Amino acid sequence: MSGHLLLYSPKTKTQLPVGQILRDALYHVTTASSRAEFESYAPHRIWDCLIILGGSPSLLHQLSAITPNQKMPIIVILEAHNSGCRMQFLRAGADEILQRPITGKALLSRLRSLLRRRRAHQEFTLRADTNRALGFHEAKAVFQSKPKCVVIQIHHDQTHAMLDKFHALKEYSLEITTPAALFLTDQKRPSNLCYILLDIAQNPLIAHNLLLSMRTHDLTRHAAIILASASIETATTLAALDLGADDVLFPTFSGSEIAHRIATQLEHKRVNDHLRAMVQEGFKAAVTDPLTGLYNRRYAMTHLCHQFQRATQGQTDLALFVLDLDFFKRVNDTYGHAAGDQVLRRVAKLLQHVTRASDMVARFGGEEFLVVLPDASAEIAGNIAERVCTMIRRLKIGPNIIEITASIGVSLRYNAAQTHVHLTAQELLKQADRALYRAKAMGRDRVSYFAEQAA
């Protein structure tokens, strides 16, 4: 993973080993040894990460003020461990605090983790901005209860050096669980939840496998996952960052730092959940008809092509029918467009009720609807279409008691007259259209089936 890094240190010599580690890992590194030099570089590029060697929290504030719109992750490397100083840097905006002596593996593991988080956030933000530009609504804010930390113990009866620190976190609700209970689907998971995996040094493989499972399971793949190590930094804890852990906690961390790190990960999760919801809402808005809530023509055609390909490869049945409301213009002209909209919504609701869960119902345009029926024989498709036609005829809509009828054209991927014909999805749709026109020509309010001899 390459990127453009800005390395700042007033002492030029201290830059050399860190800069070399980063360059050997194929990062593009620009170094600055004074604020003036930093100012000459910082505003003129989008930086992936700022790394500060030494300094003070006030220096971090000053450098951040030079690049207020960058929102890049910041790593601070200190000369020695100092809990008070660490917390000041974290509150000033640092994303990670490392201390000398530092290994290349430790630096690169944390850097990769921060860059992955940054790029995922940038991608979601870009899509969310696109949704806003298209006029899609933002996801509604959800009331957040007290944040919850779920501590996962591989061996439930085994004590852990950091459990007392977790119990002391009064701002969080704490739960102790086991891997076996983690993926129970009947559990309700609040959105403001953080998982803390106790890293058992004797079983690093089990811990890593559990972490990988959590990053691929639907219940936990978007969760905030933190690894808690009972000992000093090891290859096991560093590898966890590359396997998907968001952060690693150590016994040397103060209670304040642990609480801050958990809060940081929950905030990242909250922002990403919000952006993800916006993307999903935007997708929904892009593929559905706003009046009826059904899929729109664009989605319907893509879905039809996929279902046709699936049916062709598996040699399975596929049917579809096109429905058009008879004399619908008269409804708008007589009762008004509001009444016409009410008719369309009632028909859409009826179609959703009558069709099967596997069927796709779409508003194809105006007063026309498309229903795609996978794994439907001629008998099944015919029964559904006839029932729809009858039920629409019986509808009594609105205070004016509007009555309507529908004409329906049905086509099948295979039937007795065309088993030798190699169709495409578009041709199957054209056949349904021909059958629909035939139903209208025969007097409307009926179902017509495509046949070669009637084409």
Secondary structure, DSSP 8 states (H G I E B T S, - for coil): ---EEEEE-SSHHHHHHHHHHHHHTT-EEEEESSHHHHHHHGGGS--SEEEEES--HHHHHHHHHHSTTT---EEEEESS--HHHHHHHHHHT-SEEEESS--HHHHHHHHHHHHHHHHHHHHHHHHHHHHHHTT----------S-EEEEE-SSTT---TTHHHHHT-TTSEEEEE-HHHHT-TT----SSEEEEEEE-TT-HHHHHHHHHHHHHSTTTTTSEEEEEESSS--HHHHHHHHHT-SEEE-TTS-HHHHHHHHHHHHHHHHHHHHHHHHHHHHHHHHHB-TTT-SB-HHHHHHHHHHHHHHHHHHT--EEEEEEEETTHHHHHHHH-HHHHHHHHHHHHHHHHHHS-TT-EEEEEETTEEEEEEET--HHHHHHHHHHHHHHHHT--BTTTTB---EEEEEEESS-TT-TT----HHHHHHHHHHHHHHHHHTTSSSEEE--GGG-
